[in-house]
Amino acid sequence: MAETVTVDNGSEKGHGLVFREGGVCWVIMPRHVAGEQGKVTLYSAAPVVYSGARLETPFWPGMDLAIGVVRGAIEKRCTTPLSALNSASQPETGARVQLLRLRPSGEPERLDMIVTNSTYLTLDARLVDGSADLFKGTSGSFLFDAEKPVGMVVEALSATEARFIRIEEIYQNVARRVARSSGYAQARAPAPTEPPAPDALAFELIEAGLPPIAPQFGEDNLTGPGSYVFRLTQPNRIAFRAVDGQVVTLSGLRITADPEAEAGLPRDIQIDVSSAPDGARTRSVYSGQMPPDGLLDVAISGTRVLWVFVTVRSGWDRAEIGLDAVSFR
């Protein structure tokens, strides 16, 4: 079955669906669930992992649909092909179907529904169990006929009935979008606002251990404008890999944070490296504290690496921690 995810747009939550096409993990959701920031945080089913996604709304104005590229841990679970959305099932009035949504714990919840109205673009369905309800955050959940997706919730008509965009409409618009090469280009993370130093090494951010406090403060900001802000509930391990998968000689790192920002500064930081393709067999090259001015410059003596792991273990005075940038030389 296609992977359902919970979507956090920074002010409210909903659902979406991820799929893979052209070597890229994509997510689709209602436009109103995507919000206005252009970035959201996705949470998988249990065991829960998270990823960030950059979104766009390239579809006709009246269509409540957004699409984006997923980067991070959820990519490993992103295996359903786009072709799976090209469903041959077209339930009509009276058909029995199931709504799939995620509980806050990440546990999937399947609710029996019956189709009450069917049109060319949409269908309506009502919960069979009158004691259940379509709570806030159900938008973006998908309706299934057995294992085949047949529609996406875009509007609650009542506590027990919802309106869905038909999967045929979603598929034809999404397939046309992802087939365009411009879609891939627009989905890439923006380039840094400042040119790299002449001796800078090119590393890409692979994943972070803790989600941002809001999508606009995602970990991808570490290689572009903005800050990565997270609540330090456990040590936060942030993984970087040399671009193109080539081992490089690392002589140092520079980690910066804004001491005047509302978020606190990291305190205890550990840096580990690995030259293994999978990032295993790490070795520690630094363990210490970031100074109160928010600048940590670490010299490393000519070490051959493919991976660099920066772990924030504690903060100076607040649970919410902010990082501005990590650069390599």
N, C-alpha and C positions, 0 to 999 in steps of 0.2 A: 504494500500500500504506500502511496506517496507520503512523504514526510511532512507532517503538520508542525508548525512552529507557532509560538506565542510572539507577538510583536509589541514592543514598547517604543512609542514615539516620543517619549519624554513627558507627556502629560496624561496619556491614557493608553490602554492596552487593547489589543485585538488579536487576530490570527492571520496566518498566511500559509503558503504551501511552497516548498522548495523542489526544484528539479534541476537536472544537468543537461546542458546542450553546448556543443562546441568546446568541450573542456572547461566550461564555466558553470558555477553553481548560481542559479537564479532564484529569486523569490517573487511571488506574486501575492497581492493583497488588495483590498479595496483602497481607492484613493483617499477616502476619509480616514482610514486607519494609518496610512502613511504619514499623515500630518504635513506640516509646512517646513520642516527643517531640512528635508532631503536626506536625512540619515535616521536609521532606526536600529534598535538592538533586538536581536532574535534569540529566543530560548527554545531549545529542542525539547522533545519528550524525554522522560526519565530514562537513564541517568542524564540529568540536565547539563548541557554545555551551552555556551553562548557565542554569538558572532555579531559583528556589525554589518550593515548593508547600506549602500548608497542607492537612492531611489530616484526614479523619474516617472513622469506621467505623460507619455507620448501619445496616448490614445485620444479618441474624439472626446470633446468636452463633457458630454453627458454621460460618459462611461465611467463608472466608479471602480477604476482599476489602475494599479500602479505596479511597476516592475523594478527590480534592482539586482545588483550583483552582491553575492555573499562572500565574505572573506573571514576565515578563521576556522574554529573547531567544527562547526556544523558542516563545512565542506566535506568532511570525511563520511558524513551520513547522507550526503547528497548524491543519490544513485539513480533515482527515478528519471527515466528519459522523458523529454518533452513529448514524445509520441504517446506516452501513457495518458496525456490529457486529451488526446484525440479519441474520445470515448464513443463507442458505437451504441451505448445505452442512452436512450432518450425517454425517460419516464414521463408518463402523462398522468392526468388526474386519476386518483385512486391508487397509484403505485406506492408500494412500501419501500422506504429508503432509510438510510442511517446518517445522522449528523455526527461528525467527529470533531471534538474540541479537546483542549488540554486543561486539566485542573492546574491551580497554582503550583502544585507539587511536581508537575510534569507528567502525571499519570493521564493516559488517554481516557476519554469518556465518550462512549457511543450511545446515542439517543435515537430510538426508533421514531420515524416521522412518516406521515402520509401526505402525498401530493394533493393539494386542494385546488390548484389552478395552474394551468400551463399555457404560456404564450410563446411567440417566436423567439423572444429575447430573454424572458425570465420564467421562473416557476415559483409558486408559493407552496410551502409545506407546513404542516402542523404537528406538534409533538403528540405521540400516541398516549403517553403517560401524562395525564392532566395535572399531576402533582409536580412535574418537572417545570423548569422555566428557562427562557433564553436570557440569561443574565448579561449584564453589561460586559462587553469584551468578547461576545460571541461573533461579532462581525469579522469576516474573513475566514470563518470555519467553512469547511467543505462538506458537501452532501455526497454520499456514496451509494451506489447500487452495487452490492457485494463489494468488490475491490475497485470498482471503476468510479472515478469522480464524475459527478453530473452537474454540480453547481456550487456557487460560493455565496455565502450570506452577505448581503449588502444593506439590509434594512429589517428591523424587527417590526412586524405589523401589530403584534400584541405580545403578551408574556409567553405565549405558546406557539406563535406562528411567525414565520419569517419569509422574506423575499430573497431569491437567489438569482444571480446572473447564470444563465445556462453555460455549461462547459463548452459547448460548440462555439459560442460567441467569444469566450475567453481564449480558447485554443487558436482560432483563426487570427485574432489580433496579436497574441503573444508570439505565435510562430512567425508572423510577418516581421515583428519587431526584432527578435533575436537573430533572424537571418541576415539582418543588415549589419555590415561591418562597423558602421558608425555607432551602433549600440554598444559594441565592445569597447570602443575608444572612449565613449562618454562615461562608461562605468568604471574606468580606472581611477585610482586615487589621484587627486590633483598634485601637481608638482610643487615642491617647496617654494615658498615665496622668495627665499634668498638663495643665490647660487651656492653650491657646496664649496668648501675650501679646496684649494688646489691639490692637497694631499689626502682628501677625504676618500674613504673606501665606501663602495656602494653596498649597503645592506638593506634587506626588505624585512618589514615586520610580519611575522607569521601569526603569532597569537599572544594573548595575555591571559593570565589566570583569573582575573577578576573583571566583571563587567563595569562599564562606566556608569556614573550616577545618572546620566542622561545621554541619549544618542549623540548629541552634538559634542560631547566630551570623550569620544571614543579613542581607543589606542592608536588608530591610524593618524591622529593628530601629532604623534611623536615624529613623524617624517614629513609633516606639512604644517600649515598654520593651525593655531589653537593649542589647547592643552588636553592631556589625558587625565581625567579626574575619576577616582574610584574610592569606594569605602573599604578600608583595610580590615577585612574580617579574618584574613589569614595571609601568610606570605604570598606576595603577588609576583609570579615568575613570568617575565616578558621575554619572548623568544624572537631573536633576529637571525636571519640566514643570509650569507653572502649572495648577492645577485648572480644569476646564471648557475648557481650551484657549484662554483669554483672555489677551492681553498685559497685563502689569501693570507698575507702576513700582517698581523695586527700589532700596532705599536702603542695604541692607546684609545681611550673612550672619553667622551665629554658628555656629562648628563647635567641638564639645566632645569630649574624650577623657579617660579616667580615668588619671591618671599613676600611680596605685597598682595598676592592674590588671596581670595577668600579661602581657597583650599590650603591645607597645611603642607609643609615640606616633608619629604621622606627623610628618615633618619638613618637607620641601619640598612646598608645595601651590600649585596653580595654579587659578584660577577663570576660566572663560570663559562668555559668555552669547550668546544668539541670540534674535531675534524672528521668525525664519522658522518656518513650520509644521513643517518637517522637521528643524529644528535645525541647518541648514547656515549658512554664512557667520558663523561664530562670531567674537567679538572678546574679547580678554583684558582683564579688569578688575582682576586681582590676581595677583601672583606673589610668594611669600615663605615664611616659616617659621612653624610653630606653636610658640608658647613652651613651655617644659618643664612649665608648669602645666596644659597640656592645654586652654587656652581661646584660640581665635582669633576675634577680632571684627573684621570687615572692613566699613568704610564705603564705600558706592558712591553716587556722586552722581546720584540720580534717573534711573536708566537703564531704558528700556522693554525688557522681556524677556518671552519665553515659555519659554525653556529656560535652565537654569543647569547648568553642568558643573563638578564639583569633581574635580580630578585629584590624587591622592596620588602623588608622584614618588619619595619616599624616606622612610625611617624614622630615628629618632634612634639606636637601638641594637639593634634586633631585626628579624628578617625578618617575624615575625607582628605585624601592626598592628591596633589596635582604634580604632574610632570610635563614639561614643555617640549623637550627634545632630547634625543640620544644620537650622537654622531660618532663616527669611527675614523681612525687614521692608521 
